[in-house]
Amino acid sequence: MNCHVSGSFECSFFNEGMTTLLTFEYMDNFSLLRTAYYDYVLIMKCLCEIVGSDKMLDAYSTCQMDIVKTELLKLNSDASCYEELVTVINDYHQALMNENVDYVASSKPKFIQALLPI
């Protein structure tokens, strides 16, 4: 599945995270230990808990990232909180792609803080 979305979560981040999460959940003997996808799955699991797995699967299968945005804004209507979360996730994704270990290590608290207002 290949989705391209602007103004929202990096679609490749969302796709990698959801694909790996589904693989992990439904395949025997699939381990995320020591894989590059662990962080993707962790963030997707957090979003599944917050937004709901049905909504996340709907967004994933239809490539409509606005589903996630709508659900998050129902929990906190402050759009700046949503934008901060998107910025943190997108910056984190870019750091992972660029193998920027220092940024990745320092951004985990930023991610948690971005989720808290929701």
C-alpha positions, -999 to +999 in steps of 0.1 A: +000+000+000+015+034-010-002+065+003+011+100-001-004+126+022+007+162+029+001+182+061-002+151+082+018+122+096+046+110+073+027+084+054+057+061+052+061+062+090+024+054+094+025+026+068+056+010+082+043+012+117+009-002+110+022-029+086+047-041+112+022-039+140-002-061+121+025-085+112+036-086+148+001-092+161-010-119+136+022-139+127+037-165+149+074-162+158+077-126+146+099-106+170+105-068+169+136-071+191+166-056+174+147-043+144+144-008+130+106-010+132+103-012+170+098+026+174+073+027+146+052+000+162+055+015+197+041+049+184+014+032+164+004+011+195+001+044+214-021+059+187-042+027+186-048+030+223-057+067+221-077+068+188-089+032+187-077+003+167-107+004+144-101+040+134-064+034+129-071+004+107-096+024+087-071+052+082-044+027+072-066+008+048-081+039+031-050+061+032-070+088+049-049+102+076-076+128+085-094+100+103-066+100+129-066+138+131-104+139+136-103+114+164-074+132+182-092+165+179-123+150+195-101+143+226-085+177+226-099+204+203-067+225+206-053+221+171-019+233+182-015+201+204-023+180+173+002+200+152+029+195+180+023+158+180+026+156+142+058+177+143+073+154+169+064+123+150+076+136+116+109+149+131+114+116+148+107+097+115+133+119+097+158+113+125+153+075+122+157+077+084+189+097+088+202+075+116+204+105+139+209+085+171+213+116+193+180+132+181+161+099+184+174+094+220+165+129+230+131+130+214+113+103+234+103+127+261+091+152+235+068+125+221+054+117+255+048+154+262+031+158+229+007+130+237-001+142+272-024+171+263-045+148+243 
